[in-house]
Structure formats: C-alpha cells, structure tokens
Amino acid sequence: MTLQYRLSAAIVAVAAIAAPALAQSDPASRAWLAQQFASYRAGSSMAPQGAPTPLANSLATWEWLRRPVPAGVTYPLSLQSQWLAAHPGWPGHSAIRRRAETQAADQTKASDAEALAYFRAVPPITSAGQARYALLLAGPEAVAQARAAWARPSIPPELESALLARFGSNFTREDHAARADQLIWAGQTSAAARLIPFLDDEARALAQARIALRTGAPDAEARAASVPAKYRRNAGLTHDRSIFLERQGRLSEAEALLAAGDTDAGATAPETWLERRLTLGRAAMRRGDHQTAYRILANHKAVAPGVNPASLPLSVRVDLSDTDWLAGWLELRKLGRPEHAREHFTRFNAAVTTPISQTRGDYWLGRAEKAAGNPAAATAAFERAARHSDYYYGQLAAEELGRTPALPMVPRITPTAADRQKAEGSSLGRALQLLIDAGEAERASLFTRALADSLTTPAEARAAAEYGQRINRPDLGVWTWKAARPRGDLATFDLAYPRLPASSPVPSQDWIISHAIARQESSFDRTALSSAGARGLMQLMPATAQDVARRLGLPYNAQRLFDDPAYNVTLGSDYIRLRRDNFSNAAMAIAAYNAGAGNVRKWLTMNGDPRGGTTNDLIDWVEMIPITETRNYVQRVTENAVVYSLLEPTRQGAQPRASQWLKNP
C-alpha cells in the first residue's frame, strides 16, 4: 500500500559525505580498472585487454572510446558498434556514436565492407553517415537513404558529388531546392551555389539573391528586389536581408524589416529564424527600445497554421517559447498591455511540456490576468503554478495567493527487490560502484546522472536514491529527483535535498544559502570538477579559493577542495558572505557567485538598480540578466533556499518566501 505524508523538517543528512563508499566490487576488477585508466591518462591508445570481468572491460572500453583518437589512428568499427549496441544510456553514448559514424562515413578511414557492417548494426544519424550508407546500399533502400541525406546540410563535398552522380535522376527539382534552402540557412553558400544549375528559374532567382545577401555581393539588394513575387515574403530571404543590412551598418533597417512581420508563416529553419529574432530583439530591449523589441519578437510567424508547437523538436520549442515569453513580458512590464501579454504567455504554455516551464508560463499568465483586471483567471493561473512549490515561479505564485509555499505531499514507497535490482544491479549501477571502488570518483559522477535518467517508475527512483545514500553518493538522490520530477514523481523528495554533517563548519547565518548553492553547483558531489576548473561541493575556482583562504588565514590546498568538504564549504560560505556584503542583496550575491561581481555591477548600470523598489522590480531585474546560465542559476538557487528554509525553519537566516531572497541582504 502507498501512504501519503507531508515531509517534516527533517531532511537526509549526508553524515559520511567525506568518506569513500564501502567496496563491493571484486578486488581484481578494481585493481585492473585503476591501472587501465591510469594508462589512458598517460597517453595510451591501446584497446583494453585481459579484463577480469565483462563489466571491467565495458568500463575500460568506454574510457578508451571517449578519449581523443591519436592522429593517424583508427579504432575497429566492429568493436565500436558492438560496444554501442550493448551500452545504450551510458554517459557519452551519443558522442561516441557520432565519432564512430564520422569514421564510418570517411572512405579513407573505413572500407566499404566495414562501413556497411557498421551502419547495419548502428543506423546513421548524421547526413554524412546517411550519404555513405546510401552509396553502399542498393535498390529502394539506397534511394530512401540518399534522399534523406540530400535534405540535410553538412555533407562532405566528395560524398555530395558521389550522391549526385549515382542518385541524380532520383532527386527532383524540389529536392534540390529544399537542400539549397537548408544550406543557405546554415550559411553554407558555396555548397548551395553548386546546386544552382539544378533549380528551376524561380527557385534559382531566390537562391542567388539569398547567396548574394549572405556573401555581401554588390548586387545583393538588386537581386533581392527582383525575386519572383511568390518568394518576396519568404522567411529565408527576410532573414538574409536582415543580416546583410546589419553588416552594412544599417541596423535600424534590419530591425524594421523583422519588426514588420511581412513574411509567410512557417519558416523552413525555425530555430535559426527565431534565434535571429531573439538576438536583435534582446539587443533592442537592452537599449530601451521596447516597442521595436516587441515587434521583432511578436511577429515571428515561425510556425505554420495548424502545427501543434508541442510536436516540434525540443531545440525549436526552446527558441519558440523564449520568443513568446519575452514578447509577453515586454507587453506586460514595459508596454503596459497586459491583455495582449496573455496571448503570448498562453502560446508559451502551448510550446512547453515540463512542469518547471509550465509553472513559469502560469505564473506570468496570472500576472497578466491580474494586471488586466481578471482576478478569477489570475487566481486560477497562480493556483496551477503554486502546485509546484519547489520551483521558483511556483513559490512566487504562492505569494501572489497570499500563502507561504508548502512542501509537496510525498508518496511513501518501499522498493521491491526488482526495483533495487533495476537501480543497483543494472550495468549503470554496477559500473557506478566499480568506478567508486577503483578510485575514479570523477568518472563515477557521470554515472550517477545516467543511472537517474534510466529509471522509469517511482519505486525504481526511490531504490536508486536509497542506493546513493548507502554508497555515500548523495548526488544520486539529487539527480534521481531531477530526472523523476518532470514526470510528476515525488517519491524521492526527502532524499533530494541533502545536508552537510553537523560537524561541518558552516556559519549558522550561512547554512541555508550554502546548501542552496552546493545543491545547484555540484548536486552535493564533493568530487565535481567543471569544464572551467571549478572544484568540489561549492564549485570554487582555484584562484578564488586561494584568495579566500588567504583572507581567512588558512593554508591553501587545491586538492583539499575535493578531499575535504568542510574546507570547501568554509571557503565557499565565506565567498558568498563577501558577495552579500558587497551588494546587500541575496539575489545579486547569488548572481555574483556565478558570474562575478563585475558583471553584476555592469547589469546594475545597464538595467537599473531595483534594490529600493518593489518585489516585482527585483523579479524583473533577474529576468533581465543577459546571461542565460546566470539567470537560471539565480532562480534555481533561490528556489533551493526556499525549500531548505521550509525544511529547516528554525535555522538562522531561514526565509520561506522567494521574495525574501530577492529583496533581503
């Protein structure tokens, strides 16, 4: 039976966060794998041999395939295809597959027989792979692959020529026109020019005009003006004209062109089209021309009538939702037209599918309805958003309703042996344990997220989070929650907000904010190392850590940032305290922790100083942070701080409302 309970103030303590996991894998595998990884770090490019167990061999092969291939070396495609087929869902699987496919598509690196065998085992996903595979096939299957490849850009010239020579009679003028269109959208004008002889007169005129615009030809504007009437509202032509005008120093004309919205609906490269509008729209917004910014964004016509936005590829939906949201926000907060803003936030909701994004849309829809004088509709939208009180916008929505955010009702689930087997006994779970035991904590971190992403039921997620506690990987609980939460699965909430052991020297006034930052920065993975070099629980850059240590009179030791969580948190807590002192505002301190104090000062100059204003002014200031990563970071750390405040209400500095974290020091 499944029971419901409301989580109390107790949260899981990471009592042994500094301790290694108890070894459970066999000693021979641990020793062999550690030696194999050491050899790869030393520059070896040899395939693993002599593994004592299949799992050890799989992990060593994974590491081997992930590393850069030395110049002049090729790895056997048969081995790569076998590994790929046997390890779906492993970290880096897509990157390994793309690199193998690049090799298979290259006639100098793979024979016809090798490439054909590879593609039969691992179907191609790139245009180059599809092209090579088509050339190796016969009959209708070959034609289908060739046409699929021809519809996409980025085919190497030698494969393009080979496809045209063999399948030219199978390609229609429409096929050639569609390919030329995509090539020009991608900026591959030389490849597009090679298709000019295969186009009809009208399509040729359009392609030549677009190529002239993209290359800055002297006759570009004349060609654009003379395209056939059927193409004068073509989105690609408008896009390329806007680029040409901006490069000519005629930015206002480029903006006016996009703002007019004089194009046919349904761009054939909607992602590129929307990104162009977002770039110019945001630039206009930042210089205070809100009307122009709005028109550039609102008049996109990226989606053809009758197309369900939720059915579009994720990358397109991201840009589409960003465009509609920003247009709605400008209408509401800068232009004073809430009744029109509602339409954009409604369209935003139609394009998003995850609770975190739906909560954002409902919060802003509620704000628009409230400003438009529709209290009942506003309350309904705020209620929908407030159901997700672990999210920033859900927390703000609760405040609009006059409530403090409430912790979610969590199902009490006891995993079965089968659930635990799915978590612990899967190849991902066993690989995670073996990597930990072999001393490869950084590599193990990749498997915590992969394992979390592989689970499909609340009981499996619960089993994985509990497994993370037993092997002292609290980050597995965080990642399991992040993977399950979009599905509406709340079964691991009590394991999703770890806390440091009571012995950790976190100053009481910094306890909440330090935990909120550590959860966002590292998911409580003490071994975390970012691509930029940030280290440990609070992801400190070595130079920053050294400066803070000097100020505190502590010896600096870079390795301790990984090995000693207390040391990492001591330095990180002091650094965030310094930033709070700098700005007398928690939200700005959080932004400075991520992007640096200099950027925050620049944004205060650019976007105004909201510290003496209303909560809504501070919400707007966060929305106007120009770096997407930092804007998201401030919102995620704020929502973490609210949850930790609700879980630990007696802690010094606990503030259970998002507005308090936005406004207070």
Residue pairs with C-beta under 8 A, 6 or more apart in sequence:
2 411
2 412
2 413
3 411
3 412
4 409
4 410
4 411
4 412
5 409
5 410
5 412
6 407
6 409
6 410
7 407
7 408
7 410
7 493
7 494
7 647
9 647
9 648
9 649
9 650
10 494
10 647
11 494
11 497
11 498
11 499
11 644
11 647
11 648
12 469
12 474
12 477
12 494
12 495
12 497
12 498
12 499
13 498
13 499
13 500
13 501
13 502
14 472
14 474
14 498
14 499
14 500
14 501
14 524
15 501
16 472
16 501
17 472
17 474
17 498
17 500
17 501
17 524
17 526
17 565
18 526
18 563
18 564
18 565
18 566
19 472
20 436
20 472
21 433
21 436
21 437
21 471
21 472
21 473
22 470
22 471
23 30
23 437
24 433
24 437
25 430
25 433
25 434
25 437
25 438
26 52
26 53
28 52
28 53
29 51
29 52
29 53
29 55
29 56
29 434
29 438
30 434
30 437
30 438
31 438
32 50
32 51
32 52
32 56
32 60
33 56
33 59
33 60
33 434
33 435
33 438
33 440
34 438
34 439
34 440
36 48
36 51
36 56
36 60
36 63
37 60
37 63
37 438
37 440
37 443
39 46
40 63
40 64
40 67
45 64
45 67
45 69
45 70
45 73
46 64
47 61
47 64
47 75
47 76
47 79
48 57
48 60
48 61
48 64
51 57
51 60
55 427
55 430
55 431
55 434
56 434
58 83
58 86
58 87
58 427
58 431
59 431
59 434
59 435
61 79
61 83
62 83
62 87
62 90
62 91
62 92
62 96
63 443
64 75
65 75
65 80
65 83
65 96
65 99
65 100
66 92
66 95
66 96
69 75
69 99
74 103
74 109
74 110
75 100
75 103
77 100
77 103
77 104
77 110
77 114
77 115
77 117
77 118
78 114
78 117
78 118
80 96
80 100
80 103
80 118
81 100
81 117
81 118
81 121
81 122
82 121
83 96
84 93
84 96
84 97
84 100
84 121
84 122
85 121
85 122
87 93
87 427
89 428
89 450
89 453
89 454
90 427
90 428
90 431
90 447
90 450
91 446
91 447
91 449
91 450
92 446
97 122
97 125
98 125
98 126
100 118
100 122
101 118
101 122
101 124
101 125
101 126
101 128
101 129
102 126
102 128
102 129
103 109
103 110
104 110
104 114
104 115
104 118
104 119
104 124
104 129
104 132
105 115
105 124
105 126
105 128
105 129
105 131
105 132
105 156
105 159
106 132
107 132
107 158
110 118
112 136
115 132
115 133
115 136
116 133
116 136
116 137
119 129
119 132
119 133
119 136
123 133
124 130
124 132
124 133
124 145
126 154
127 149
127 152
127 153
127 154
127 155
128 149
128 154
128 155
128 156
128 159
130 145
130 146
130 148
130 149
130 152
131 145
131 146
131 149
131 155
131 156
131 159
131 160
131 162
131 163
132 159
133 145
134 142
134 143
134 145
134 146
134 148
134 149
134 163
134 167
135 142
135 146
135 159
135 162
135 163
135 166
136 142
137 145
142 167
143 167
143 170
146 163
146 166
146 167
146 170
146 171
147 167
147 170
147 171
147 175
149 155
149 159
149 163
150 163
150 167
150 171
150 175
150 179
151 175
151 178
151 179
151 182
152 179
152 182
153 179
153 182
153 183
153 185
153 186
153 188
153 191
154 186
154 188
155 163
155 191
157 191
160 191
160 194
164 171
171 198
173 198
173 199
173 200
173 203
176 195
176 198
176 199
176 203
177 199
177 200
177 203
177 207
178 268
179 195
180 192
180 195
180 196
180 199
180 203
180 207
181 207
181 236
181 268
181 269
182 268
182 269
183 189
183 191
183 192
183 195
184 192
184 207
184 210
184 211
184 214
184 236
184 240
185 236
185 239
185 268
185 269
185 272
186 269
186 272
187 214
189 211
189 214
189 215
192 207
192 210
192 211
193 211
195 207
196 204
196 207
196 208
199 207
202 228
202 230
202 231
205 223
205 226
205 227
205 228
205 231
206 227
206 228
206 231
206 234
206 236
206 237
208 223
209 220
209 223
209 224
209 226
209 227
209 237
209 240
210 236
210 237
210 240
211 217
212 219
212 220
212 223
212 224
213 220
213 223
213 224
213 237
213 240
213 241
213 243
213 244
214 240
214 243
214 244
216 244
216 247
216 248
217 223
220 244
221 244
224 237
224 240
224 241
224 244
227 234
227 237
231 237
233 262
233 263
233 264
234 263
234 264
235 263
235 264
235 266
235 267
235 268
235 273
235 301
235 302
236 267
236 268
236 269
238 257
238 258
238 262
238 263
239 267
239 272
239 273
239 276
241 254
241 257
242 254
242 257
242 258
242 276
242 280
243 254
243 276
245 251
245 253
245 254
245 257
246 254
246 280
254 280
255 280
255 284
255 292
255 296
256 292
258 276
258 277
258 280
258 295
258 296
258 299
259 292
259 295
259 296
259 299
260 295
260 299
261 295
261 298
261 299
261 300
261 301
263 301
264 301
265 301
265 302
265 303
265 304
265 305
266 301
266 302
266 303
266 304
266 305
266 307
267 273
267 274
267 301
267 302
270 302
270 303
270 312
270 316
270 319
270 320
271 313
271 315
271 316
271 319
273 300
273 302
274 300
274 302
274 316
274 319
274 320
274 322
274 323
275 319
277 296
277 297
277 300
277 323
278 297
278 319
278 322
278 323
278 326
280 296
281 293
281 294
281 296
281 297
281 323
281 326
281 327
282 293
282 326
282 626
283 293
284 290
284 292
284 293
284 296
285 293
285 326
285 330
285 334
285 624
286 606
286 607
286 624
286 626
290 330
290 334
290 335
291 335
293 326
293 330
294 327
294 330
294 331
294 334
294 335
297 323
297 324
297 326
297 327
297 330
298 327
298 344
300 323
302 316
302 320
302 323
303 309
303 312
303 320
308 350
309 317
309 320
309 347
309 350
309 351
310 317
310 350
310 351
310 352
310 353
312 320
312 351
317 351
317 352
317 353
320 351
321 348
321 351
321 352
321 357
324 344
324 345
324 347
324 348
324 351
325 344
325 345
325 348
325 360
325 361
325 364
327 344
328 341
328 342
328 343
328 344
328 345
328 348
328 364
328 368
329 341
329 364
329 623
331 337
331 338
331 340
331 341
331 344
331 368
332 338
332 341
332 364
332 367
332 368
332 371
333 616
333 620
338 367
338 368
338 369
338 370
338 371
338 372
339 368
339 372
341 364
341 368
341 371
342 365
342 368
342 369
342 372
345 361
345 364
345 365
345 368
346 361
346 365
348 360
348 361
348 364
349 358
349 361
349 362
349 365
352 358
352 360
352 361
354 486
355 388
355 391
355 485
355 486
355 488
356 388
356 391
356 486
358 384
359 384
359 385
359 388
359 391
359 393
359 394
359 397
360 385
360 393
362 381
362 382
362 384
362 385
362 393
362 397
363 381
363 382
363 385
363 393
363 394
363 396
363 397
363 400
364 393
365 381
366 377
366 378
366 379
366 380
366 381
366 382
366 385
366 397
366 400
367 378
367 400
369 375
369 377
369 378
369 381
370 378
370 400
378 400
379 401
381 397
382 397
382 398
382 400
382 401
383 397
383 401
384 397
385 393
385 394
385 396
385 397
386 394
386 397
386 398
386 401
386 403
386 405
387 394
388 394
389 395
389 398
389 405
389 406
389 407
389 408
390 408
390 485
390 493
390 639
390 643
391 639
392 635
392 636
392 638
392 639
392 658
393 635
394 405
395 405
395 638
395 639
395 642
395 657
395 658
396 619
396 658
396 659
398 404
398 405
398 406
399 405
399 615
399 657
399 658
399 659
404 646
404 656
404 657
405 642
405 646
405 656
405 657
405 658
406 646
407 493
407 643
407 646
407 647
408 490
408 493
409 490
410 490
410 491
410 493
410 494
411 458
411 490
411 491
413 458
413 459
413 462
413 491
414 459
414 462
415 423
415 459
415 460
415 462
415 463
415 466
416 459
419 457
419 459
419 460
419 462
419 463
420 463
420 467
422 455
422 460
422 463
423 429
423 451
423 455
423 460
423 463
423 464
423 467
424 430
424 433
424 463
424 464
424 467
426 451
426 454
428 447
428 450
428 451
428 454
429 451
429 464
429 467
431 447
432 444
432 447
432 448
432 451
432 471
432 473
432 476
433 471
435 441
435 443
435 444
435 447
436 444
436 471
436 473
441 527
442 527
442 529
444 473
444 527
445 475
445 525
445 527
445 528
448 468
448 473
448 475
448 476
448 479
448 523
448 525
449 479
449 483
451 464
451 476
451 479
451 480
452 461
452 464
452 476
452 479
452 480
452 482
452 483
452 484
453 479
453 483
455 461
455 464
455 480
455 483
455 484
457 489
458 484
458 489
458 490
458 491
459 491
461 480
461 481
461 483
461 484
461 489
461 491
461 492
462 491
462 492
464 476
464 480
464 492
465 476
465 477
465 480
465 481
465 492
465 495
465 496
466 495
467 476
468 474
468 475
468 476
468 477
468 480
468 495
469 477
469 495
473 525
474 495
474 498
474 523
474 524
474 525
475 522
475 523
475 524
475 525
475 528
477 492
477 495
477 496
477 498
478 496
478 497
478 498
478 519
478 523
478 524
479 523
480 492
480 495
480 496
481 492
481 493
481 495
481 496
482 496
482 523
484 490
484 491
484 492
497 515
497 519
497 640
497 643
497 644
497 647
498 519
498 524
499 515
499 648
500 506
500 514
500 515
500 518
500 565
500 569
503 566
504 565
504 566
504 569
505 566
505 569
505 570
506 514
506 569
506 570
506 573
507 573
507 577
508 651
508 652
508 653
509 577
509 652
509 653
510 573
510 576
510 577
510 653
511 648
511 651
511 652
511 653
512 641
512 644
512 645
512 648
512 651
512 653
512 654
512 655
513 573
513 576
513 580
513 586
513 590
513 637
513 641
513 653
514 538
514 569
514 572
514 573
514 576
515 640
515 644
516 637
516 638
516 640
516 641
516 644
517 538
517 572
517 576
517 590
517 593
517 637
517 640
518 524
518 537
518 538
518 569
518 572
519 640
520 633
520 636
520 637
520 640
521 528
521 534
521 537
521 538
521 539
522 528
522 536
522 537
522 538
522 539
524 537
525 537
526 536
526 537
526 562
526 565
526 568
527 536
527 562
528 534
528 535
528 536
528 537
528 539
529 535
529 562
530 539
532 541
533 541
533 542
534 540
534 541
535 541
535 542
535 545
535 558
535 561
535 562
535 568
536 561
536 562
536 565
536 568
537 565
537 568
537 569
537 572
538 568
538 569
538 571
538 572
538 573
538 575
539 572
540 548
540 561
540 568
540 571
540 572
540 575
542 558
542 561
544 575
545 556
545 558
545 561
545 568
545 571
546 556
548 571
548 574
548 575
548 578
549 555
549 556
549 571
550 556
551 574
552 570
552 571
552 574
554 567
554 570
554 571
557 567
560 567
560 568
561 567
561 568
561 571
562 568
575 593
576 589
576 590
576 593
579 588
579 589
579 590
579 592
579 593
579 597
580 586
580 589
580 665
582 589
582 592
582 597
583 589
583 592
583 597
583 600
583 611
584 611
584 665
585 611
585 662
585 663
585 664
585 665
586 638
586 641
586 661
586 662
586 664
586 665
587 618
587 621
587 622
587 634
587 638
587 661
587 662
587 663
588 600
588 604
588 611
590 633
590 634
590 637
590 638
591 599
591 600
591 603
591 622
591 625
591 630
591 633
591 634
592 599
592 600
594 629
594 630
594 633
594 634
595 627
595 629
595 630
595 633
599 627
599 630
603 621
603 624
603 625
603 626
606 626
607 621
607 624
608 621
610 617
610 618
610 620
610 621
611 618
611 663
615 659
615 662
615 663
618 659
618 662
618 663
619 662
622 631
622 634
622 635
622 662
623 631
625 631
625 634
638 658
638 661
638 662
639 658
641 655
641 661
642 655
642 656
642 657
642 658
642 661
644 651
644 654
645 651
645 654
645 655
645 656
646 656
648 654
649 656
655 661
655 664
